[in-house]
Structures are given as C-alpha cells and as structure tokens.
C-alpha cells in the first residue's frame, strides 16, 4: 500500500475531519496525514517555482 492510499484510508476513517483525527486517532495516524499534507504542499510549491517538473 502506498503512502497516499494509507492516508486516504485514515482520512475516510475519520470522516475528513482533522479535529476528530487529532482527538480520536493515534499519533502515528495523525503524523502520517500531516506529513503527507506537508510533502504534497512542498512538491506543489517546487513545481510552481520551476524547480521540479
């Protein structure tokens, strides 16, 4: 299972509610989701800046 698929399962498990995830989810689930969000944000910023195609 890829990181994206894992994060999608976690997000669906908590109904796309970040506060519910932070209150009811495990630390590992919360960190996985936030890491994925940060990585995607950084990738998109690099693409916009022309550093990555």
PDB file of N, CA, C and O in Angstrom:
ATOM      1  N   UNK A   1       0.848  -1.173   0.000  1.00  0.00           N
ATOM      2  CA  UNK A   1       0.000   0.000   0.000  1.00  0.00           C
ATOM      3  C   UNK A   1       0.897   1.241   0.000  1.00  0.00           C
ATOM      4  O   UNK A   1       1.852   1.328   0.771  1.00  0.00           O
ATOM      5  N   UNK A   2       0.583   2.179  -0.857  1.00  0.00           N
ATOM      6  CA  UNK A   2       1.375   3.401  -0.933  1.00  0.00           C
ATOM      7  C   UNK A   2       0.987   4.345   0.195  1.00  0.00           C
ATOM      8  O   UNK A   2      -0.029   4.163   0.866  1.00  0.00           O
ATOM      9  N   UNK A   3       1.819   5.348   0.383  1.00  0.00           N
ATOM     10  CA  UNK A   3       1.558   6.336   1.429  1.00  0.00           C
ATOM     11  C   UNK A   3       0.234   7.060   1.163  1.00  0.00           C
ATOM     12  O   UNK A   3      -0.531   7.331   2.088  1.00  0.00           O
ATOM     13  N   UNK A   4      -0.022   7.365  -0.097  1.00  0.00           N
ATOM     14  CA  UNK A   4      -1.254   8.070  -0.452  1.00  0.00           C
ATOM     15  C   UNK A   4      -2.481   7.226  -0.129  1.00  0.00           C
ATOM     16  O   UNK A   4      -3.466   7.743   0.401  1.00  0.00           O
ATOM     17  N   UNK A   5      -2.432   5.939  -0.440  1.00  0.00           N
ATOM     18  CA  UNK A   5      -3.563   5.057  -0.140  1.00  0.00           C
ATOM     19  C   UNK A   5      -3.772   4.933   1.361  1.00  0.00           C
ATOM     20  O   UNK A   5      -4.908   4.911   1.836  1.00  0.00           O
ATOM     21  N   UNK A   6      -2.680   4.852   2.106  1.00  0.00           N
ATOM     22  CA  UNK A   6      -2.770   4.750   3.555  1.00  0.00           C
ATOM     23  C   UNK A   6      -3.421   6.001   4.140  1.00  0.00           C
ATOM     24  O   UNK A   6      -4.288   5.908   5.009  1.00  0.00           O
ATOM     25  N   UNK A   7      -3.000   7.165   3.663  1.00  0.00           N
ATOM     26  CA  UNK A   7      -3.556   8.424   4.153  1.00  0.00           C
ATOM     27  C   UNK A   7      -5.032   8.535   3.778  1.00  0.00           C
ATOM     28  O   UNK A   7      -5.835   9.010   4.582  1.00  0.00           O
ATOM     29  N   UNK A   8      -5.400   8.108   2.580  1.00  0.00           N
ATOM     30  CA  UNK A   8      -6.800   8.148   2.171  1.00  0.00           C
ATOM     31  C   UNK A   8      -7.662   7.288   3.084  1.00  0.00           C
ATOM     32  O   UNK A   8      -8.777   7.681   3.427  1.00  0.00           O
ATOM     33  N   UNK A   9      -7.167   6.125   3.483  1.00  0.00           N
ATOM     34  CA  UNK A   9      -7.918   5.267   4.388  1.00  0.00           C
ATOM     35  C   UNK A   9      -8.089   5.924   5.750  1.00  0.00           C
ATOM     36  O   UNK A   9      -9.165   5.853   6.345  1.00  0.00           O
ATOM     37  N   UNK A  10      -7.044   6.557   6.242  1.00  0.00           N
ATOM     38  CA  UNK A  10      -7.124   7.245   7.535  1.00  0.00           C
ATOM     39  C   UNK A  10      -8.125   8.388   7.465  1.00  0.00           C
ATOM     40  O   UNK A  10      -8.944   8.560   8.368  1.00  0.00           O
ATOM     41  N   UNK A  11      -8.060   9.162   6.402  1.00  0.00           N
ATOM     42  CA  UNK A  11      -8.965  10.311   6.231  1.00  0.00           C
ATOM     43  C   UNK A  11     -10.422   9.843   6.167  1.00  0.00           C
ATOM     44  O   UNK A  11     -11.297  10.443   6.792  1.00  0.00           O
ATOM     45  N   UNK A  12     -10.675   8.789   5.423  1.00  0.00           N
ATOM     46  CA  UNK A  12     -12.033   8.265   5.325  1.00  0.00           C
ATOM     47  C   UNK A  12     -12.513   7.707   6.658  1.00  0.00           C
ATOM     48  O   UNK A  12     -13.694   7.814   6.989  1.00  0.00           O
ATOM     49  N   UNK A  13     -11.605   7.116   7.421  1.00  0.00           N
ATOM     50  CA  UNK A  13     -11.940   6.536   8.721  1.00  0.00           C
ATOM     51  C   UNK A  13     -12.482   7.600   9.675  1.00  0.00           C
ATOM     52  O   UNK A  13     -13.373   7.317  10.476  1.00  0.00           O
ATOM     53  N   UNK A  14     -11.952   8.812   9.595  1.00  0.00           N
ATOM     54  CA  UNK A  14     -12.362   9.892  10.491  1.00  0.00           C
ATOM     55  C   UNK A  14     -13.254  10.922   9.801  1.00  0.00           C
ATOM     56  O   UNK A  14     -13.413  12.036  10.301  1.00  0.00           O
ATOM     57  N   UNK A  15     -13.822  10.569   8.684  1.00  0.00           N
ATOM     58  CA  UNK A  15     -14.799  11.422   8.010  1.00  0.00           C
ATOM     59  C   UNK A  15     -14.269  12.759   7.547  1.00  0.00           C
ATOM     60  O   UNK A  15     -14.990  13.756   7.570  1.00  0.00           O
ATOM     61  N   UNK A  16     -13.006  12.794   7.122  1.00  0.00           N
ATOM     62  CA  UNK A  16     -12.375  14.016   6.602  1.00  0.00           C
ATOM     63  C   UNK A  16     -12.404  15.162   7.613  1.00  0.00           C
ATOM     64  O   UNK A  16     -12.460  16.331   7.233  1.00  0.00           O
ATOM     65  N   UNK A  17     -12.365  14.820   8.904  1.00  0.00           N
ATOM     66  CA  UNK A  17     -12.412  15.802   9.980  1.00  0.00           C
ATOM     67  C   UNK A  17     -11.088  15.787  10.732  1.00  0.00           C
ATOM     68  O   UNK A  17     -10.793  14.843  11.466  1.00  0.00           O
ATOM     69  N   UNK A  18     -10.296  16.831  10.546  1.00  0.00           N
ATOM     70  CA  UNK A  18      -8.971  16.882  11.154  1.00  0.00           C
ATOM     71  C   UNK A  18      -9.046  16.929  12.675  1.00  0.00           C
ATOM     72  O   UNK A  18      -8.214  16.323  13.351  1.00  0.00           O
ATOM     73  N   UNK A  19     -10.026  17.635  13.220  1.00  0.00           N
ATOM     74  CA  UNK A  19     -10.138  17.696  14.676  1.00  0.00           C
ATOM     75  C   UNK A  19     -10.509  16.335  15.259  1.00  0.00           C
ATOM     76  O   UNK A  19     -10.023  15.958  16.325  1.00  0.00           O
ATOM     77  N   UNK A  20     -11.368  15.603  14.561  1.00  0.00           N
ATOM     78  CA  UNK A  20     -11.732  14.255  15.015  1.00  0.00           C
ATOM     79  C   UNK A  20     -10.513  13.341  14.955  1.00  0.00           C
ATOM     80  O   UNK A  20     -10.300  12.525  15.852  1.00  0.00           O
ATOM     81  N   UNK A  21      -9.720  13.475  13.910  1.00  0.00           N
ATOM     82  CA  UNK A  21      -8.496  12.690  13.779  1.00  0.00           C
ATOM     83  C   UNK A  21      -7.541  13.005  14.916  1.00  0.00           C
ATOM     84  O   UNK A  21      -6.959  12.092  15.501  1.00  0.00           O
ATOM     85  N   UNK A  22      -7.371  14.273  15.238  1.00  0.00           N
ATOM     86  CA  UNK A  22      -6.417  14.640  16.289  1.00  0.00           C
ATOM     87  C   UNK A  22      -6.891  14.179  17.665  1.00  0.00           C
ATOM     88  O   UNK A  22      -6.066  13.881  18.529  1.00  0.00           O
ATOM     89  N   UNK A  23      -8.194  14.117  17.880  1.00  0.00           N
ATOM     90  CA  UNK A  23      -8.727  13.696  19.178  1.00  0.00           C
ATOM     91  C   UNK A  23      -8.818  12.178  19.302  1.00  0.00           C
ATOM     92  O   UNK A  23      -8.485  11.625  20.350  1.00  0.00           O
ATOM     93  N   UNK A  24      -9.262  11.502  18.251  1.00  0.00           N
ATOM     94  CA  UNK A  24      -9.550  10.077  18.334  1.00  0.00           C
ATOM     95  C   UNK A  24      -8.498   9.190  17.665  1.00  0.00           C
ATOM     96  O   UNK A  24      -8.414   7.999  17.963  1.00  0.00           O
ATOM     97  N   UNK A  25      -7.723   9.743  16.793  1.00  0.00           N
ATOM     98  CA  UNK A  25      -6.737   8.953  16.061  1.00  0.00           C
ATOM     99  C   UNK A  25      -5.478   8.713  16.863  1.00  0.00           C
ATOM    100  O   UNK A  25      -5.231   9.355  17.883  1.00  0.00           O
ATOM    101  N   UNK A  26      -4.696   7.780  16.379  1.00  0.00           N
ATOM    102  CA  UNK A  26      -3.410   7.520  17.018  1.00  0.00           C
ATOM    103  C   UNK A  26      -2.402   8.574  16.585  1.00  0.00           C
ATOM    104  O   UNK A  26      -2.599   9.288  15.602  1.00  0.00           O
ATOM    105  N   UNK A  27      -1.340   8.650  17.333  1.00  0.00           N
ATOM    106  CA  UNK A  27      -0.275   9.595  16.997  1.00  0.00           C
ATOM    107  C   UNK A  27       0.318   9.279  15.637  1.00  0.00           C
ATOM    108  O   UNK A  27       0.633  10.184  14.865  1.00  0.00           O
ATOM    109  N   UNK A  28       0.470   8.000  15.343  1.00  0.00           N
ATOM    110  CA  UNK A  28       1.042   7.585  14.056  1.00  0.00           C
ATOM    111  C   UNK A  28       0.134   7.997  12.901  1.00  0.00           C
ATOM    112  O   UNK A  28       0.623   8.453  11.868  1.00  0.00           O
ATOM    113  N   UNK A  29      -1.180   7.844  13.059  1.00  0.00           N
ATOM    114  CA  UNK A  29      -2.118   8.241  12.003  1.00  0.00           C
ATOM    115  C   UNK A  29      -2.059   9.740  11.779  1.00  0.00           C
ATOM    116  O   UNK A  29      -2.017  10.204  10.640  1.00  0.00           O
ATOM    117  N   UNK A  30      -2.057  10.496  12.868  1.00  0.00           N
ATOM    118  CA  UNK A  30      -2.023  11.961  12.782  1.00  0.00           C
ATOM    119  C   UNK A  30      -0.743  12.433  12.095  1.00  0.00           C
ATOM    120  O   UNK A  30      -0.783  13.293  11.215  1.00  0.00           O
ATOM    121  N   UNK A  31       0.389  11.865  12.502  1.00  0.00           N
ATOM    122  CA  UNK A  31       1.667  12.247  11.894  1.00  0.00           C
ATOM    123  C   UNK A  31       1.712  11.872  10.421  1.00  0.00           C
ATOM    124  O   UNK A  31       2.243  12.631   9.610  1.00  0.00           O
ATOM    125  N   UNK A  32       1.165  10.718  10.060  1.00  0.00           N
ATOM    126  CA  UNK A  32       1.174  10.280   8.664  1.00  0.00           C
ATOM    127  C   UNK A  32       0.392  11.248   7.786  1.00  0.00           C
ATOM    128  O   UNK A  32       0.837  11.597   6.693  1.00  0.00           O
ATOM    129  N   UNK A  33      -0.769  11.679   8.263  1.00  0.00           N
ATOM    130  CA  UNK A  33      -1.605  12.601   7.489  1.00  0.00           C
ATOM    131  C   UNK A  33      -0.912  13.954   7.353  1.00  0.00           C
ATOM    132  O   UNK A  33      -0.845  14.507   6.255  1.00  0.00           O
ATOM    133  N   UNK A  34      -0.398  14.487   8.453  1.00  0.00           N
ATOM    134  CA  UNK A  34       0.262  15.793   8.385  1.00  0.00           C
ATOM    135  C   UNK A  34       1.530  15.747   7.531  1.00  0.00           C
ATOM    136  O   UNK A  34       1.824  16.702   6.813  1.00  0.00           O
ATOM    137  N   UNK A  35       2.283  14.648   7.602  1.00  0.00           N
ATOM    138  CA  UNK A  35       3.478  14.512   6.767  1.00  0.00           C
ATOM    139  C   UNK A  35       3.099  14.478   5.293  1.00  0.00           C
ATOM    140  O   UNK A  35       3.763  15.099   4.463  1.00  0.00           O
ATOM    141  N   UNK A  36       2.038  13.756   4.968  1.00  0.00           N
ATOM    142  CA  UNK A  36       1.600  13.685   3.577  1.00  0.00           C
ATOM    143  C   UNK A  36       1.177  15.066   3.080  1.00  0.00           C
ATOM    144  O   UNK A  36       1.529  15.457   1.967  1.00  0.00           O
ATOM    145  N   UNK A  37       0.431  15.802   3.891  1.00  0.00           N
ATOM    146  CA  UNK A  37      -0.012  17.147   3.516  1.00  0.00           C
ATOM    147  C   UNK A  37       1.204  18.055   3.290  1.00  0.00           C
ATOM    148  O   UNK A  37       1.254  18.790   2.303  1.00  0.00           O
ATOM    149  N   UNK A  38       2.169  18.004   4.189  1.00  0.00           N
ATOM    150  CA  UNK A  38       3.371  18.839   4.059  1.00  0.00           C
ATOM    151  C   UNK A  38       4.171  18.473   2.819  1.00  0.00           C
ATOM    152  O   UNK A  38       4.633  19.355   2.096  1.00  0.00           O
ATOM    153  N   UNK A  39       4.336  17.190   2.569  1.00  0.00           N
ATOM    154  CA  UNK A  39       5.079  16.749   1.387  1.00  0.00           C
ATOM    155  C   UNK A  39       4.404  17.193   0.089  1.00  0.00           C
ATOM    156  O   UNK A  39       5.076  17.640  -0.840  1.00  0.00           O
ATOM    157  N   UNK A  40       3.091  17.070   0.025  1.00  0.00           N
ATOM    158  CA  UNK A  40       2.358  17.485  -1.169  1.00  0.00           C
ATOM    159  C   UNK A  40       2.439  18.998  -1.363  1.00  0.00           C
ATOM    160  O   UNK A  40       2.592  19.475  -2.487  1.00  0.00           O
ATOM    161  N   UNK A  41       2.338  19.745  -0.275  1.00  0.00           N
ATOM    162  CA  UNK A  41       2.443  21.205  -0.351  1.00  0.00           C
ATOM    163  C   UNK A  41       3.812  21.614  -0.863  1.00  0.00           C
ATOM    164  O   UNK A  41       3.924  22.479  -1.733  1.00  0.00           O
ATOM    165  N   UNK A  42       4.849  20.995  -0.326  1.00  0.00           N
ATOM    166  CA  UNK A  42       6.214  21.302  -0.773  1.00  0.00           C
ATOM    167  C   UNK A  42       6.416  20.942  -2.238  1.00  0.00           C
ATOM    168  O   UNK A  42       7.050  21.693  -2.980  1.00  0.00           O
ATOM    169  N   UNK A  43       5.881  19.797  -2.661  1.00  0.00           N
ATOM    170  CA  UNK A  43       6.013  19.372  -4.057  1.00  0.00           C
ATOM    171  C   UNK A  43       5.344  20.378  -4.982  1.00  0.00           C
ATOM    172  O   UNK A  43       5.906  20.738  -6.016  1.00  0.00           O
ATOM    173  N   UNK A  44       4.148  20.834  -4.618  1.00  0.00           N
ATOM    174  CA  UNK A  44       3.421  21.789  -5.459  1.00  0.00           C
ATOM    175  C   UNK A  44       4.135  23.137  -5.508  1.00  0.00           C
ATOM    176  O   UNK A  44       4.171  23.779  -6.558  1.00  0.00           O
ATOM    177  N   UNK A  45       4.702  23.570  -4.385  1.00  0.00           N
ATOM    178  CA  UNK A  45       5.449  24.822  -4.373  1.00  0.00           C
ATOM    179  C   UNK A  45       6.699  24.744  -5.243  1.00  0.00           C
ATOM    180  O   UNK A  45       7.013  25.691  -5.965  1.00  0.00           O
ATOM    181  N   UNK A  46       7.413  23.620  -5.179  1.00  0.00           N
ATOM    182  CA  UNK A  46       8.592  23.447  -6.032  1.00  0.00           C
ATOM    183  C   UNK A  46       8.198  23.459  -7.510  1.00  0.00           C
ATOM    184  O   UNK A  46       8.914  24.012  -8.346  1.00  0.00           O
ATOM    185  N   UNK A  47       7.074  22.855  -7.820  1.00  0.00           N
ATOM    186  CA  UNK A  47       6.615  22.831  -9.204  1.00  0.00           C
ATOM    187  C   UNK A  47       6.274  24.248  -9.689  1.00  0.00           C
ATOM    188  O   UNK A  47       6.630  24.627 -10.805  1.00  0.00           O
ATOM    189  N   UNK A  48       5.587  25.022  -8.849  1.00  0.00           N
ATOM    190  CA  UNK A  48       5.233  26.397  -9.217  1.00  0.00           C
ATOM    191  C   UNK A  48       6.481  27.270  -9.374  1.00  0.00           C
ATOM    192  O   UNK A  48       6.509  28.164 -10.219  1.00  0.00           O
ATOM    193  N   UNK A  49       7.501  27.016  -8.571  1.00  0.00           N
ATOM    194  CA  UNK A  49       8.732  27.797  -8.642  1.00  0.00           C
ATOM    195  C   UNK A  49       9.629  27.362  -9.790  1.00  0.00           C
ATOM    196  O   UNK A  49      10.646  28.002 -10.059  1.00  0.00           O
ATOM    197  N   UNK A  50       9.265  26.288 -10.464  1.00  0.00           N
ATOM    198  CA  UNK A  50      10.040  25.817 -11.591  1.00  0.00           C
ATOM    199  C   UNK A  50      11.234  24.959 -11.209  1.00  0.00           C
ATOM    200  O   UNK A  50      12.114  24.713 -12.034  1.00  0.00           O
ATOM    201  N   UNK A  51      11.269  24.503  -9.967  1.00  0.00           N
ATOM    202  CA  UNK A  51      12.369  23.676  -9.505  1.00  0.00           C
ATOM    203  C   UNK A  51      12.157  22.202  -9.783  1.00  0.00           C
ATOM    204  O   UNK A  51      13.084  21.397  -9.693  1.00  0.00           O
ATOM    205  N   UNK A  52      10.935  21.863 -10.119  1.00  0.00           N
ATOM    206  CA  UNK A  52      10.586  20.461 -10.375  1.00  0.00           C
ATOM    207  C   UNK A  52       9.523  20.417 -11.481  1.00  0.00           C
ATOM    208  O   UNK A  52       8.633  21.265 -11.545  1.00  0.00           O
ATOM    209  N   UNK A  53       9.642  19.429 -12.325  1.00  0.00           N
ATOM    210  CA  UNK A  53       8.661  19.322 -13.410  1.00  0.00           C
ATOM    211  C   UNK A  53       7.621  18.313 -13.094  1.00  0.00           C
ATOM    212  O   UNK A  53       6.713  18.091 -13.895  1.00  0.00           O
TER     213      UNK A  53
END
